[in-house]
Amino acid sequence: MIPVLGLIIGVGLGLLVQPEVPATLQPYLPIAIIAALDAVVGAVRALGERRFDDRVFVVSFISNVLIAAFIVFLGDQLGVGSQLSTGVVVVLGIRIFANAAAIRRRIFHA
């Protein structure tokens, strides 16, 4: 429940404050958001399975965002940024949907 509350509070503050993202960081923001969502959905799944650990969540959240941003940065440096961005989105998307399916199965037993 804590990750979901943190997500809701963060989105609310973002909508209220409306921070401006520097142009140099704008290509990395969507990837960072997908990586963060992967960590949050994984935390919700762990919470439902009664194996949630806040330290693991924080490390997973930060490392997912940094690794995804680094992969996109590396792709930009190599001139294949859009291909690596697509790869990151696909991999993290698969993880998000797999975790969401596990949550659904746990809740609805289906």
C-alpha positions as CSV (number, residue, x, y, z in Angstrom):
1,M,0.0,0.0,0.0
2,I,2.9,2.3,0.7
3,P,4.2,2.3,-2.9
4,V,0.7,3.1,-4.2
5,L,0.3,5.9,-1.8
6,G,3.7,7.2,-2.7
7,L,2.8,7.1,-6.4
8,I,-0.5,8.9,-5.8
9,I,1.2,11.6,-3.7
10,G,4.0,12.0,-6.3
11,V,1.6,12.3,-9.2
12,G,-0.5,14.8,-7.2
13,L,2.5,16.9,-6.3
14,G,3.7,16.8,-9.9
15,L,0.3,18.0,-11.2
16,L,0.2,20.7,-8.5
17,V,3.7,22.1,-8.9
18,Q,4.2,21.3,-12.6
19,P,8.0,21.2,-12.6
20,E,9.8,21.9,-15.9
21,V,12.2,19.2,-17.1
22,P,15.4,20.4,-18.7
23,A,15.5,19.8,-22.4
24,T,18.6,17.5,-22.0
25,L,16.7,15.2,-19.7
26,Q,13.5,15.0,-21.6
27,P,14.4,12.0,-23.7
28,Y,15.1,10.0,-20.5
29,L,11.9,11.0,-18.6
30,P,9.5,8.5,-20.3
31,I,11.9,5.6,-19.8
32,A,12.5,6.6,-16.2
33,I,8.8,6.7,-15.5
34,I,8.3,3.2,-17.0
35,A,11.2,1.9,-15.0
36,A,9.7,3.4,-11.8
37,L,6.3,1.9,-12.6
38,D,8.0,-1.5,-13.0
39,A,9.4,-1.1,-9.5
40,V,6.0,0.0,-8.0
41,V,4.0,-2.8,-9.6
42,G,6.7,-5.3,-8.4
43,A,6.3,-3.8,-4.9
44,V,2.6,-4.2,-5.0
45,R,3.0,-7.8,-6.1
46,A,5.5,-8.4,-3.3
47,L,3.1,-6.7,-0.8
48,G,0.3,-9.1,-1.9
49,E,2.6,-12.1,-1.5
50,R,3.6,-10.8,2.0
51,R,7.3,-10.6,1.1
52,F,7.6,-6.8,0.6
53,D,10.8,-5.3,1.9
54,D,11.2,-1.5,1.8
55,R,14.9,-1.6,1.3
56,V,14.5,-3.9,-1.7
57,F,11.9,-1.6,-3.1
58,V,14.1,1.5,-2.8
59,V,17.1,-0.2,-4.3
60,S,14.9,-1.7,-7.1
61,F,13.3,1.7,-7.8
62,I,16.5,3.6,-8.0
63,S,18.5,1.0,-9.9
64,N,15.7,0.4,-12.4
65,V,15.5,4.1,-13.2
66,L,19.3,4.6,-13.4
67,I,19.9,1.5,-15.5
68,A,17.1,2.3,-17.9
69,A,18.3,5.9,-18.3
70,F,21.9,4.7,-18.8
71,I,20.8,2.2,-21.5
72,V,19.0,5.0,-23.3
73,F,22.0,7.4,-22.8
74,L,24.3,4.7,-24.2
75,G,22.0,4.2,-27.2
76,D,22.0,8.0,-27.8
77,Q,25.8,8.0,-27.8
78,L,25.9,5.1,-30.2
79,G,23.3,6.7,-32.5
80,V,20.7,4.0,-31.8
81,G,18.8,5.7,-29.0
82,S,15.3,5.0,-30.3
83,Q,16.0,1.3,-30.8
84,L,17.3,0.9,-27.3
85,S,14.5,3.0,-25.9
86,T,12.0,0.7,-27.6
87,G,13.9,-2.3,-26.2
88,V,13.8,-0.9,-22.6
89,V,10.0,-0.1,-22.9
90,V,9.3,-3.6,-24.2
91,V,11.2,-5.4,-21.5
92,L,9.9,-3.3,-18.7
93,G,6.4,-3.5,-20.2
94,I,6.5,-7.2,-20.2
95,R,7.6,-7.2,-16.5
96,I,4.8,-4.7,-15.6
97,F,2.2,-6.8,-17.3
98,A,3.5,-10.1,-15.8
99,N,3.4,-8.6,-12.3
100,A,-0.1,-7.1,-13.0
101,A,-1.2,-10.6,-14.1
102,A,0.2,-12.2,-10.9
103,I,-1.6,-9.5,-8.8
104,R,-4.9,-10.2,-10.7
105,R,-4.5,-13.9,-10.3
106,R,-3.9,-13.5,-6.6
107,I,-6.9,-11.2,-6.1
108,F,-9.4,-12.9,-8.3
109,H,-8.0,-16.4,-8.2
110,A,-8.3,-16.5,-12.0
